[in-house]
């Protein structure tokens, strides 16, 4: 889907596909880095805060 959208945007704007693809890749890499930073900063839930499994009947 991303490849299609980059190609479509390039055609609509009369721009070079490789330039737009590089921008899309850089944005995706930035989002991945930000997500990794946020995951590292989020503390795990305390064991007592997790729901307990129901006993089998």
N, C-alpha and C positions, 0 to 999 in steps of 0.2 A: 504494500500500500504506500509506504513512504517513497519508494522509487517512482511510482506512478505520480504521486503528488509533486515531487521535485521536478520531474519531467514536464508535467502540466504547467507548473509555475514558470519554469524556464521558457516554455513555448509562449505563454501568455505575455511574459515580460520581454521576450526577445533576448534573453540572457543565456550565458554559458551554463550548461547543465552541471559541469564539474565544479564550478564556483558555488552554485546553490547546494550541490550535494555535500561539499566540504563544510558549508555553513550548517546544514542539517546535522551532519555527523558531529560537529563541534558542540552544537546545542544538545544533542543526545548524550554526549560524553559529559557535559556539564551537569545535566539532570541526573545522570547516574552517579556522579561524584557527590552531588548534593544529597541524593537519597542515601548513599553510603554514610555520609557524615551524620545525617539525621538518625539513621539506624543505630549508629554508635553512641549517639547522645541520648537515646531513649532507654531508660532503665527497664530491666525486665520486671514483670510483676512479681511481687513477693509470693512465695509458695502458698501461704494461707489465703491470698487474694484470688487464687485460681479456683474455678468451680470444681467441686469434687464429683467424681463419677458416681452414678447411681448404682447400688448393688444389684446384681442380676437376680431376677425373681425365679 
